[in-house]
């Protein structure tokens, strides 16, 4: 019996439908959403991509062809385009005269400009229609879990112990820098994009300091970090290293803080102030932190400071832009969490093995490079490459790829599957 061809083994043969969507500015994502609404089925952009580029009509979506034709009939611009070519709606399923490979749809430039304003970065697309990184969280469907013989999602409640945390050489360096700042009165800023693992590293470091037992961790609980000021920092220090009640006036608080830190230092303890969401701190508050950093007992610093924030914090430490912050910028050490590119296979191995899954049973050898490429963007200079392969996004794109592989009947996640997300 002849083996059924997988969806991605079908030759590249774009349809008239592709030419129509390009000219009439109909996005694959929008078309998928409209088909989804008409059929009540879960139609992904990957399915639409396969339909217009390879003539693949998914058997798992009853009424797919009828739904697409109905959408085109309701689009006045599309119908005008067909009439001008003496075509009917049914002709959209014919093979196009031109390949149109890499051609951008009408209105693409305008959408990219809008995307640059609305999103963090424009993507280097795995296919011509993938304009921006998809930040929306997607869960692995129950069908995909069964398809890959997995009993639970490896990305839910995935940190239960230290062994569940993937640590590259870069992560180990940043962890060591955080511990050094805490133990030896350093001033460190850890910077990373959303979902890069900052909070996980913070928890890991705090747990290690608790185990060591000789470092007092000060962790301000104020939710709105824009309201953190010198007074609230004093309050946090007093409350976290003593049972005393903070004084009322700032001068009294400052003396109280210095006295408590000196007392704890003479007792053999170190103290470290850790502030998350530090990108929300005001310039004035960052200047105040420099004053706290300067509290000393002889040559010994009384307080280590670790700031944890998103990339906006890095911009705040640009002396060319914020010259009035040079007294802080010239004292703070910056450690930036980069993407996992180059380590995707090792990272996913850690996540999958903890739920009893074998990576080689889920991913083909070329899938990792495709995923890395899919999560890389180019800066506006057109040259600088930026990795967005942060744990949160890697988890999300892996879930998308597994769901799409199931929809296509693929036995593994391949590079083609990743490129079609």
RAJOMO-V865696 format. One record per residue. N is the residue number from 1. RES is the residue in three letters. PHI is phi in radians with two decimals (* if undefined). Layout:
BEGIN
N/RES/PHI
N/RES/PHI
END
This chain:
BEGIN
1/UNK/*
2/UNK/-1.26
3/UNK/-1.19
4/UNK/-1.13
5/UNK/-1.22
6/UNK/-1.26
7/UNK/-0.96
8/UNK/-1.47
9/UNK/-1.54
10/UNK/-1.25
11/UNK/-1.06
12/UNK/-1.25
13/UNK/-2.51
14/UNK/-1.03
15/UNK/-1.63
16/UNK/-1.00
17/UNK/-1.00
18/UNK/-1.16
19/UNK/-1.03
20/UNK/-1.12
21/UNK/-1.16
22/UNK/-1.13
23/UNK/-1.26
24/UNK/-1.65
25/UNK/1.03
26/UNK/-1.82
27/UNK/-1.36
28/UNK/-1.09
29/UNK/-1.11
30/UNK/-1.16
31/UNK/-1.14
32/UNK/-1.06
33/UNK/-1.11
34/UNK/-1.19
35/UNK/-1.14
36/UNK/-0.98
37/UNK/-1.15
38/UNK/-1.35
39/UNK/-1.67
40/UNK/1.33
41/UNK/-1.76
42/UNK/-1.49
43/UNK/-1.76
44/UNK/-1.65
45/UNK/-1.12
46/UNK/-1.06
47/UNK/-1.12
48/UNK/-1.12
49/UNK/-1.00
50/UNK/-1.17
51/UNK/-1.13
52/UNK/-1.41
53/UNK/-1.72
54/UNK/-2.28
55/UNK/1.22
56/UNK/-1.52
57/UNK/-1.83
58/UNK/-1.14
59/UNK/-1.25
60/UNK/-1.35
61/UNK/-2.10
62/UNK/-1.04
63/UNK/1.40
64/UNK/-1.02
65/UNK/-1.08
66/UNK/-1.07
67/UNK/-1.12
68/UNK/-1.10
69/UNK/-1.08
70/UNK/-1.12
71/UNK/-1.15
72/UNK/-1.14
73/UNK/-1.06
74/UNK/-1.43
75/UNK/-1.77
76/UNK/-1.05
77/UNK/-1.12
78/UNK/-1.16
79/UNK/-1.16
80/UNK/-1.10
81/UNK/-1.07
82/UNK/-1.15
83/UNK/-1.10
84/UNK/-1.13
85/UNK/-1.91
86/UNK/0.96
87/UNK/-2.00
88/UNK/-1.85
89/UNK/-1.06
90/UNK/-1.14
91/UNK/-1.29
92/UNK/-1.14
93/UNK/-1.58
94/UNK/-1.36
95/UNK/-1.24
96/UNK/-1.28
97/UNK/-1.29
98/UNK/-2.04
99/UNK/-1.31
100/UNK/1.04
101/UNK/-1.18
102/UNK/1.48
103/UNK/-1.31
104/UNK/-1.59
105/UNK/-1.24
106/UNK/-1.00
107/UNK/1.50
108/UNK/-1.03
109/UNK/-1.04
110/UNK/-1.13
111/UNK/-1.19
112/UNK/-1.10
113/UNK/-1.06
114/UNK/-1.16
115/UNK/-1.12
116/UNK/-1.10
117/UNK/-1.37
118/UNK/-1.61
119/UNK/-2.03
120/UNK/-1.37
121/UNK/-2.65
122/UNK/-1.44
123/UNK/-1.49
124/UNK/-1.37
125/UNK/-1.32
126/UNK/-1.31
127/UNK/-2.40
128/UNK/-1.08
129/UNK/-1.77
130/UNK/-1.48
131/UNK/-1.64
132/UNK/-2.28
133/UNK/-1.14
134/UNK/-1.59
135/UNK/-1.51
136/UNK/-1.11
137/UNK/-1.32
138/UNK/-2.18
139/UNK/-1.57
140/UNK/-1.25
141/UNK/-1.21
142/UNK/-1.07
143/UNK/-1.13
144/UNK/-1.18
145/UNK/-1.06
146/UNK/-1.15
147/UNK/-1.02
148/UNK/-1.72
149/UNK/1.00
150/UNK/-2.03
151/UNK/-1.67
152/UNK/-2.70
153/UNK/-1.27
154/UNK/-1.24
155/UNK/-1.82
156/UNK/-1.85
157/UNK/0.87
158/UNK/-1.49
159/UNK/-2.05
160/UNK/-1.99
161/UNK/-2.74
162/UNK/-1.01
163/UNK/-1.14
164/UNK/-1.44
165/UNK/-1.70
166/UNK/-1.39
167/UNK/-2.18
168/UNK/-1.44
169/UNK/-1.05
170/UNK/-1.14
171/UNK/-1.11
172/UNK/-1.14
173/UNK/-1.11
174/UNK/-1.16
175/UNK/-1.05
176/UNK/-1.11
177/UNK/-1.15
178/UNK/-1.15
179/UNK/-1.15
180/UNK/-1.13
181/UNK/-1.10
182/UNK/-1.18
183/UNK/-1.51
184/UNK/-2.22
185/UNK/1.14
186/UNK/-1.53
187/UNK/-2.23
188/UNK/-2.22
189/UNK/-2.06
190/UNK/-1.74
191/UNK/-2.10
192/UNK/-2.82
193/UNK/-1.23
194/UNK/-0.98
195/UNK/1.38
196/UNK/-1.45
197/UNK/1.78
198/UNK/-1.06
199/UNK/-1.17
200/UNK/-1.11
201/UNK/-1.16
202/UNK/-1.07
203/UNK/-1.09
204/UNK/-1.09
205/UNK/-1.17
206/UNK/-1.09
207/UNK/-1.07
208/UNK/-1.16
209/UNK/-1.14
210/UNK/-1.13
211/UNK/-1.12
212/UNK/-1.12
213/UNK/1.41
214/UNK/-1.97
215/UNK/-2.18
216/UNK/-1.55
217/UNK/-1.66
218/UNK/-1.88
219/UNK/-2.31
220/UNK/-0.96
221/UNK/-1.73
222/UNK/-1.04
223/UNK/-1.20
224/UNK/-1.50
225/UNK/-1.21
226/UNK/-1.17
227/UNK/-1.70
228/UNK/-1.19
229/UNK/-2.47
230/UNK/-1.03
231/UNK/-1.15
232/UNK/-1.21
233/UNK/-1.17
234/UNK/-1.03
235/UNK/-1.02
236/UNK/-1.11
237/UNK/-1.11
238/UNK/-1.06
239/UNK/-1.24
240/UNK/-1.54
241/UNK/-2.06
242/UNK/-2.71
243/UNK/-1.80
244/UNK/-1.28
245/UNK/-1.66
246/UNK/-1.03
247/UNK/-1.15
248/UNK/-1.50
249/UNK/-1.51
250/UNK/-1.08
251/UNK/-1.05
252/UNK/-1.15
253/UNK/-1.08
254/UNK/-1.06
255/UNK/-1.14
256/UNK/-1.10
257/UNK/-1.08
258/UNK/-1.09
259/UNK/-1.12
260/UNK/-1.16
261/UNK/-1.15
262/UNK/-1.11
263/UNK/-1.08
264/UNK/-1.17
265/UNK/-1.13
266/UNK/-1.18
267/UNK/-1.53
268/UNK/1.62
269/UNK/-1.78
270/UNK/-1.87
271/UNK/-2.33
272/UNK/-2.40
273/UNK/-1.68
274/UNK/-2.04
275/UNK/-2.14
276/UNK/-1.52
277/UNK/0.92
278/UNK/-1.18
279/UNK/-1.16
280/UNK/-1.55
281/UNK/-1.20
282/UNK/-1.37
283/UNK/-1.05
284/UNK/-1.11
285/UNK/-1.16
286/UNK/-1.09
287/UNK/-1.18
288/UNK/-1.08
289/UNK/-1.07
290/UNK/-1.09
291/UNK/-1.17
292/UNK/-1.10
293/UNK/-1.08
294/UNK/-1.46
295/UNK/-1.15
296/UNK/-2.41
297/UNK/-2.16
298/UNK/1.22
299/UNK/-1.62
300/UNK/-1.67
301/UNK/-1.26
302/UNK/-1.54
303/UNK/-2.52
304/UNK/-1.52
305/UNK/-2.29
306/UNK/-2.18
307/UNK/-1.76
308/UNK/-2.21
309/UNK/-2.74
310/UNK/-1.40
311/UNK/-1.11
312/UNK/-1.04
313/UNK/-1.14
314/UNK/-1.07
315/UNK/-1.15
316/UNK/-1.17
317/UNK/-1.58
318/UNK/-1.55
319/UNK/-1.13
320/UNK/-1.16
321/UNK/-1.63
322/UNK/-2.11
323/UNK/-1.09
324/UNK/-1.26
325/UNK/-1.81
326/UNK/-1.06
327/UNK/-1.14
328/UNK/-1.48
329/UNK/-1.00
330/UNK/-1.37
331/UNK/-1.97
332/UNK/-1.55
333/UNK/-1.66
334/UNK/-1.90
335/UNK/-2.14
336/UNK/-1.88
337/UNK/-1.43
338/UNK/-1.60
339/UNK/-1.25
340/UNK/-1.56
341/UNK/-0.95
342/UNK/1.65
343/UNK/-2.27
344/UNK/-1.08
345/UNK/-1.11
346/UNK/-1.15
347/UNK/-1.08
348/UNK/-1.17
349/UNK/-1.08
350/UNK/-1.08
351/UNK/-1.15
352/UNK/-1.34
353/UNK/-1.13
354/UNK/-1.23
355/UNK/-1.97
356/UNK/1.37
357/UNK/-1.76
358/UNK/-1.79
359/UNK/-0.93
360/UNK/-1.17
361/UNK/-1.46
362/UNK/-1.97
363/UNK/-2.00
364/UNK/-1.40
365/UNK/-1.08
366/UNK/-1.50
367/UNK/-1.21
368/UNK/-1.17
369/UNK/-1.13
370/UNK/-1.14
371/UNK/-1.14
372/UNK/-1.08
373/UNK/-1.14
374/UNK/-1.14
375/UNK/-1.86
376/UNK/-2.14
377/UNK/-2.13
378/UNK/-2.04
379/UNK/-1.17
380/UNK/-1.11
381/UNK/-1.28
382/UNK/1.34
383/UNK/-2.13
384/UNK/-1.23
385/UNK/-1.58
386/UNK/-2.21
387/UNK/-1.50
388/UNK/-1.98
389/UNK/-1.41
390/UNK/-1.50
391/UNK/-0.84
392/UNK/-1.07
393/UNK/-1.28
394/UNK/-1.07
395/UNK/-1.02
396/UNK/-1.14
397/UNK/-1.23
398/UNK/-1.13
399/UNK/-1.07
400/UNK/-1.06
401/UNK/-1.17
402/UNK/-1.17
403/UNK/-1.12
404/UNK/-1.21
405/UNK/-1.05
406/UNK/-1.10
407/UNK/-1.03
408/UNK/-1.49
409/UNK/1.35
410/UNK/-1.31
411/UNK/-1.36
412/UNK/-2.42
413/UNK/-1.38
414/UNK/-1.89
415/UNK/-1.06
416/UNK/-1.09
417/UNK/-1.09
418/UNK/-1.06
419/UNK/-1.16
420/UNK/-1.60
421/UNK/-1.13
END
